[in-house]
Amino acid sequence: LEMEAQMPPHLRQAWKRTLNRLSSLPLALAEMGAIAGLSAVGTVLEQGETAAFYAEKYPSQVLGIPTSELIIFLGFDHMFSCPLFLLLSGLLAASLAACTSTRQLPMLQAAQRWRYLRKRPAYNSLPYARQVAKDLTTVATTLENNGYKVVVEDNTLYGFKGLFSRFAPIGVHFSLLLIIAGATVGGLCGAKGDVMIPEGQAFLLGPALTRAGPLAGKLLPQTVVNVNNFRIDYSDEGKIEQFYSDLSVLEGVLDNQEREVAPGVIF
């Protein structure tokens, strides 16, 4: 707000127009729909493969352009770090931040203001208004018993409830921003890989991993991991419930660490 107040008038108006457009609900829904569509494509389409793989797997053409070349040109071979996906994620984050700052926070601040109506026409303009032959103390007690927050000042009463619900949209927006930030960091800086190791054998972690994003750092090339044990949990019906691997880090960043891991569990 202080930064906005210090802007020249023409910049302030342009800034407000930009925020209003970014906070548009149809725009946010369109961004979410586009991200969902790209995520679906990235889930179905093999990621991180070579150009030869895509040329063999997708020999068809789109508007005279080989599908494999289109996949690589658009960056769909690394969907979650391609420029289009990151651009849409950034736009959605900007829309959420703009909506929070221009709509949700002002609504929360307005809900916290006490509005005392002191003239009869103001009361009569309310959707529901009636006279009660009770003193303010009795009215305040009745309202409090029904979940209202009551403030009495100068023979005037003001009651409200549902203020906590005003925080819910802000919390949802903040959670979505964290998800977008995490997905962006994972797409740009993550690593992935798989390796088949017999029980009782050790392997070097670095060569088993590939960079999932252009900003992925050093991939722990000196980390040696030993597979101590492998087991499978079955249900009463004989179906597989979970896989477990008991791993030990023999050499590397997590030296002499031992832990049992399973799919979906962070080591």
Disulfide bonds with the S-S distance in Angstrom:
none
